[in-house]
Amino acid sequence: MKKIIALSFVFLLLLSSCSDKGGTPRGILPKEKMQAVLWDMISAAEFLNGYVLNKDSVNKLAESSKIYGRVFQVNHITREEFDKSYSYYRGHPELMQTMLDSLGKKRAPVIPSPPPIKKDSVNSLKKKISAQKL
């Protein structure tokens, strides 16, 4: 009986030593999935602030819940899974920082402004005006 207990202990020890040390705990969204959900949450917040919540007649809490609920639905997660995962990543700032840095790089590129239009000099404008008068 002692040998069975000892072998069971050794087996459990070996099993635990082979587990993925870099992975996330059970019930926590993997880093890539969490990053995608955060991107969607940030996009939803921008939509809410820009188009929905600035109207006086809107029930802000109900509209926010509806939009964020859609984000959870699209990503096939629950609010509880998100909250638990968000708390985990907030407790691990190095993981959160790498996710946020990646999100910062993911932002849409800024469209450069068109080159300035060359303005005619005063002399060329005078020539054009005098040519039109003739």
DRENPA-158849 format. One record per residue: residue number from 1; z, y, x of N, C-alpha, C, CB in turn; residue in one letter. Coordinates in steps of 0.2 Angstrom, whole numbers, plus 5000, padded with zeros to 4 digits. Glycine has a CB too. Layout:
residues N
{node NUM,{Z,Y,X},{Z,Y,X},{Z,Y,X},{Z,Y,X},A};
...
***
This chain:
residues 134
{node 1,{5000,4994,5004},{5000,5000,5000},{5000,5006,5004},{5006,5000,4995},M};
{node 2,{5004,5006,5010},{5004,5012,5014},{4997,5013,5018},{5009,5011,5020},K};
{node 3,{4994,5007,5019},{4987,5008,5022},{4982,5011,5017},{4984,5001,5024},K};
{node 4,{4983,5010,5011},{4978,5013,5006},{4979,5020,5005},{4979,5009,4999},I};
{node 5,{4986,5022,5005},{4988,5029,5005},{4985,5033,5011},{4995,5030,5004},I};
{node 6,{4986,5030,5017},{4984,5033,5023},{4976,5033,5023},{4986,5029,5029},A};
{node 7,{4973,5028,5021},{4965,5029,5021},{4963,5034,5016},{4962,5022,5019},L};
{node 8,{4966,5034,5010},{4965,5039,5005},{4966,5046,5008},{4969,5039,4999},S};
{node 9,{4971,5047,5012},{4972,5054,5015},{4967,5055,5020},{4979,5054,5018},F};
{node 10,{4965,5051,5024},{4960,5052,5029},{4953,5053,5026},{4959,5045,5034},V};
{node 11,{4952,5050,5021},{4946,5051,5017},{4945,5058,5014},{4945,5046,5011},F};
{node 12,{4951,5060,5011},{4951,5067,5008},{4951,5072,5014},{4957,5068,5004},L};
{node 13,{4954,5071,5019},{4953,5075,5025},{4946,5076,5028},{4958,5073,5031},L};
{node 14,{4943,5070,5028},{4936,5070,5030},{4931,5074,5025},{4933,5063,5032},L};
{node 15,{4933,5073,5019},{4929,5076,5014},{4929,5083,5014},{4931,5073,5007},L};
{node 16,{4936,5085,5015},{4937,5093,5015},{4934,5096,5021},{4944,5094,5014},S};
{node 17,{4934,5092,5026},{4931,5095,5033},{4924,5096,5032},{4933,5091,5039},S};
{node 18,{4920,5092,5028},{4913,5092,5028},{4911,5097,5023},{4910,5086,5026},C};
{node 19,{4915,5101,5019},{4913,5105,5014},{4910,5112,5017},{4919,5107,5010},S};
{node 20,{4906,5115,5014},{4903,5121,5016},{4908,5127,5017},{4897,5123,5011},D};
{node 21,{4909,5129,5023},{4914,5134,5024},{4911,5141,5022},{4916,5134,5031},K};
{node 22,{4904,5142,5023},{4901,5149,5021},{4900,5150,5014},{4895,5149,5026},G};
{node 23,{4901,5145,5010},{4899,5145,5003},{4904,5149,4999},{4898,5139,5000},G};
{node 24,{4903,5150,4993},{4908,5154,4989},{4912,5148,4985},{4904,5158,4984},T};
{node 25,{4918,5150,4983},{4922,5145,4979},{4918,5144,4972},{4929,5148,4978},P};
{node 26,{4921,5138,4969},{4918,5136,4963},{4920,5141,4958},{4921,5129,4961},R};
{node 27,{4915,5143,4953},{4916,5148,4948},{4914,5155,4950},{4923,5148,4946},G};
{node 28,{4912,5156,4956},{4910,5162,4959},{4902,5162,4960},{4913,5164,4966},I};
{node 29,{4899,5167,4958},{4892,5168,4958},{4890,5168,4966},{4889,5174,4955},L};
{node 30,{4885,5164,4968},{4882,5164,4975},{4880,5172,4976},{4877,5159,4976},P};
{node 31,{4880,5173,4983},{4879,5180,4985},{4872,5182,4982},{4879,5180,4993},K};
{node 32,{4867,5178,4983},{4860,5181,4980},{4860,5182,4973},{4855,5175,4982},E};
{node 33,{4863,5178,4969},{4863,5178,4962},{4868,5185,4960},{4867,5172,4958},K};
{node 34,{4873,5186,4964},{4877,5191,4962},{4874,5198,4964},{4884,5191,4966},M};
{node 35,{4870,5198,4969},{4866,5204,4971},{4861,5205,4966},{4863,5202,4978},Q};
{node 36,{4858,5200,4963},{4853,5201,4958},{4856,5204,4951},{4849,5195,4956},A};
{node 37,{4862,5202,4950},{4866,5204,4944},{4868,5211,4945},{4872,5200,4942},V};
{node 38,{4870,5213,4951},{4872,5220,4953},{4867,5224,4952},{4875,5220,4960},L};
{node 39,{4861,5222,4954},{4855,5227,4954},{4853,5228,4947},{4849,5223,4957},W};
{node 40,{4854,5223,4942},{4852,5224,4935},{4858,5228,4932},{4852,5217,4932},D};
{node 41,{4864,5228,4934},{4869,5232,4931},{4868,5239,4933},{4876,5229,4934},M};
{node 42,{4866,5240,4939},{4865,5247,4942},{4859,5250,4938},{4864,5247,4949},I};
{node 43,{4854,5246,4937},{4848,5249,4933},{4850,5250,4926},{4843,5243,4933},S};
{node 44,{4854,5246,4923},{4857,5247,4916},{4861,5253,4916},{4861,5241,4914},A};
{node 45,{4865,5254,4921},{4869,5260,4921},{4865,5267,4921},{4874,5260,4926},A};
{node 46,{4860,5266,4925},{4855,5272,4926},{4852,5273,4919},{4850,5271,4931},E};
{node 47,{4850,5268,4916},{4846,5269,4909},{4851,5272,4904},{4844,5262,4907},F};
{node 48,{4857,5269,4904},{4862,5272,4899},{4863,5279,4901},{4869,5268,4900},L};
{node 49,{4865,5281,4907},{4866,5288,4908},{4860,5293,4907},{4869,5288,4915},N};
{node 50,{4854,5290,4908},{4849,5295,4908},{4846,5295,4901},{4843,5292,4912},G};
{node 51,{4846,5290,4897},{4843,5290,4890},{4847,5289,4884},{4837,5285,4891},Y};
{node 52,{4853,5286,4885},{4856,5283,4879},{4863,5288,4878},{4858,5276,4880},V};
{node 53,{4867,5288,4883},{4874,5291,4883},{4874,5299,4882},{4878,5289,4888},L};
{node 54,{4868,5302,4884},{4868,5309,4883},{4867,5312,4876},{4863,5312,4888},N};
{node 55,{4866,5307,4871},{4865,5309,4864},{4872,5309,4861},{4860,5305,4861},K};
{node 56,{4874,5315,4857},{4880,5315,4854},{4881,5310,4849},{4881,5322,4851},D};
{node 57,{4876,5308,4845},{4877,5304,4840},{4878,5296,4841},{4871,5304,4835},S};
{node 58,{4878,5295,4848},{4878,5288,4850},{4885,5285,4851},{4874,5287,4857},V};
{node 59,{4887,5279,4849},{4893,5276,4850},{4893,5273,4857},{4895,5270,4845},N};
{node 60,{4895,5277,4862},{4894,5275,4869},{4897,5268,4871},{4898,5281,4873},K};
{node 61,{4903,5267,4868},{4906,5260,4870},{4901,5254,4867},{4913,5260,4867},L};
{node 62,{4899,5255,4861},{4895,5250,4858},{4888,5249,4862},{4894,5251,4851},A};
{node 63,{4885,5255,4863},{4879,5254,4867},{4879,5252,4874},{4876,5261,4867},E};
{node 64,{4885,5254,4877},{4886,5251,4884},{4887,5243,4884},{4892,5254,4887},S};
{node 65,{4891,5241,4879},{4892,5234,4878},{4886,5230,4877},{4897,5233,4873},S};
{node 66,{4882,5233,4873},{4875,5230,4871},{4871,5229,4877},{4872,5234,4865},K};
{node 67,{4870,5234,4881},{4865,5234,4886},{4868,5230,4892},{4865,5241,4889},I};
{node 68,{4874,5230,4893},{4877,5226,4898},{4877,5218,4896},{4884,5228,4900},Y};
{node 69,{4878,5217,4890},{4877,5210,4887},{4870,5208,4888},{4879,5210,4879},G};
{node 70,{4865,5212,4887},{4859,5210,4889},{4858,5208,4896},{4854,5215,4887},R};
{node 71,{4861,5211,4900},{4860,5210,4908},{4863,5203,4909},{4864,5215,4912},V};
{node 72,{4869,5201,4906},{4872,5195,4907},{4868,5189,4904},{4879,5195,4903},F};
{node 73,{4865,5191,4898},{4860,5186,4895},{4854,5184,4899},{4858,5189,4888},Q};
{node 74,{4851,5190,4902},{4845,5189,4906},{4847,5185,4912},{4842,5195,4908},V};
{node 75,{4853,5186,4915},{4855,5182,4921},{4858,5175,4919},{4859,5186,4925},N};
{node 76,{4859,5174,4913},{4862,5167,4911},{4869,5166,4914},{4858,5161,4914},H};
{node 77,{4873,5172,4913},{4880,5172,4915},{4884,5175,4909},{4881,5175,4922},I};
{node 78,{4891,5174,4910},{4895,5177,4905},{4898,5183,4908},{4900,5172,4902},T};
{node 79,{4901,5187,4904},{4905,5193,4907},{4911,5190,4911},{4908,5197,4901},R};
{node 80,{4914,5185,4909},{4920,5182,4913},{4918,5180,4920},{4923,5176,4909},E};
{node 81,{4912,5177,4920},{4909,5175,4927},{4908,5181,4931},{4903,5170,4926},E};
{node 82,{4905,5186,4928},{4903,5192,4932},{4910,5195,4934},{4899,5197,4928},F};
{node 83,{4915,5196,4930},{4921,5199,4932},{4925,5195,4937},{4926,5200,4926},D};
{node 84,{4925,5189,4937},{4928,5184,4942},{4924,5185,4948},{4928,5177,4939},K};
{node 85,{4918,5185,4948},{4914,5185,4954},{4915,5192,4957},{4907,5184,4953},S};
{node 86,{4914,5197,4953},{4915,5204,4956},{4922,5205,4959},{4914,5209,4950},Y};
{node 87,{4927,5202,4956},{4934,5203,4959},{4934,5199,4966},{4939,5200,4954},S};
{node 88,{4931,5193,4966},{4931,5190,4972},{4927,5194,4978},{4927,5183,4971},Y};
{node 89,{4921,5197,4976},{4918,5200,4981},{4921,5207,4983},{4911,5202,4979},Y};
{node 90,{4925,5210,4979},{4929,5216,4980},{4934,5214,4985},{4931,5219,4974},R};
{node 91,{4937,5208,4984},{4942,5206,4989},{4940,5203,4996},{4946,5200,4986},G};
{node 92,{4933,5203,4996},{4930,5201,5003},{4925,5207,5005},{4926,5194,5002},H};
{node 93,{4927,5212,5007},{4923,5218,5008},{4917,5217,5013},{4927,5224,5011},P};
{node 94,{4918,5212,5018},{4912,5211,5022},{4906,5208,5018},{4914,5206,5028},E};
{node 95,{4908,5204,5013},{4902,5201,5009},{4899,5206,5004},{4905,5195,5005},L};
{node 96,{4904,5210,5001},{4902,5216,4997},{4898,5221,5000},{4908,5219,4994},M};
{node 97,{4899,5222,5007},{4896,5227,5010},{4889,5225,5012},{4899,5229,5017},Q};
{node 98,{4888,5219,5014},{4881,5216,5015},{4877,5216,5009},{4881,5209,5018},T};
{node 99,{4880,5215,5003},{4876,5215,4997},{4874,5222,4995},{4880,5212,4991},M};
{node 100,{4879,5227,4996},{4877,5234,4994},{4872,5237,4999},{4883,5238,4994},L};
{node 101,{4872,5235,5005},{4867,5237,5010},{4860,5235,5008},{4869,5235,5017},D};
{node 102,{4860,5228,5006},{4854,5226,5004},{4851,5229,4998},{4854,5218,5003},S};
{node 103,{4855,5231,4993},{4853,5234,4987},{4851,5241,4989},{4859,5235,4982},L};
{node 104,{4854,5244,4994},{4852,5251,4996},{4845,5251,4998},{4856,5254,5001},G};
{node 105,{4843,5246,5002},{4836,5245,5005},{4831,5243,4999},{4836,5240,5010},K};
{node 106,{4834,5240,4994},{4829,5238,4988},{4827,5244,4984},{4833,5233,4984},K};
{node 107,{4830,5249,4984},{4828,5255,4980},{4821,5256,4980},{4832,5261,4982},R};
{node 108,{4818,5259,4975},{4811,5260,4975},{4809,5266,4980},{4809,5263,4968},A};
{node 109,{4803,5265,4983},{4801,5270,4988},{4800,5276,4985},{4795,5267,4992},P};
{node 110,{4802,5282,4989},{4801,5288,4987},{4793,5290,4988},{4805,5293,4990},V};
{node 111,{4790,5292,4982},{4783,5294,4983},{4782,5301,4987},{4780,5295,4976},I};
{node 112,{4779,5301,4992},{4778,5307,4996},{4775,5313,4992},{4775,5306,5002},P};
{node 113,{4776,5319,4993},{4773,5324,4989},{4766,5325,4992},{4777,5331,4990},S};
{node 114,{4761,5327,4988},{4755,5328,4991},{4755,5334,4996},{4750,5330,4985},P};
{node 115,{4750,5333,5000},{4749,5338,5006},{4748,5345,5003},{4744,5337,5011},P};
{node 116,{4750,5350,5006},{4750,5357,5003},{4742,5359,5003},{4753,5362,5007},P};
{node 117,{4741,5363,4997},{4734,5365,4996},{4732,5371,5001},{4732,5367,4989},I};
{node 118,{4727,5370,5005},{4725,5376,5009},{4723,5382,5005},{4720,5374,5014},K};
{node 119,{4726,5387,5006},{4725,5393,5003},{4719,5397,5006},{4731,5398,5002},K};
{node 120,{4715,5400,5002},{4709,5404,5005},{4712,5410,5008},{4704,5406,5000},D};
{node 121,{4710,5412,5014},{4712,5419,5017},{4710,5424,5012},{4709,5419,5024},S};
{node 122,{4712,5430,5013},{4711,5436,5009},{4703,5438,5010},{4715,5442,5012},V};
{node 123,{4701,5437,5016},{4694,5439,5017},{4689,5434,5014},{4692,5438,5025},N};
{node 124,{4690,5428,5014},{4686,5423,5010},{4686,5424,5003},{4688,5416,5012},S};
{node 125,{4692,5426,5000},{4693,5428,4993},{4689,5434,4991},{4700,5429,4991},L};
{node 126,{4689,5439,4996},{4685,5445,4994},{4677,5443,4994},{4687,5450,5000},K};
{node 127,{4675,5439,4999},{4668,5437,4999},{4666,5434,4993},{4667,5433,5005},K};
{node 128,{4670,5429,4990},{4669,5426,4984},{4668,5430,4978},{4674,5420,4983},K};
{node 129,{4673,5435,4978},{4673,5440,4972},{4667,5444,4973},{4679,5444,4973},I};
{node 130,{4665,5447,4979},{4659,5451,4979},{4653,5447,4978},{4659,5454,4987},S};
{node 131,{4653,5441,4980},{4647,5437,4978},{4646,5436,4971},{4647,5430,4982},A};
{node 132,{4651,5435,4967},{4651,5434,4960},{4649,5441,4957},{4658,5432,4957},Q};
{node 133,{4650,5446,4959},{4648,5453,4956},{4641,5454,4957},{4652,5458,4960},K};
{node 134,{4638,5451,4962},{4631,5452,4963},{4626,5448,4959},{4629,5450,4970},L};
***
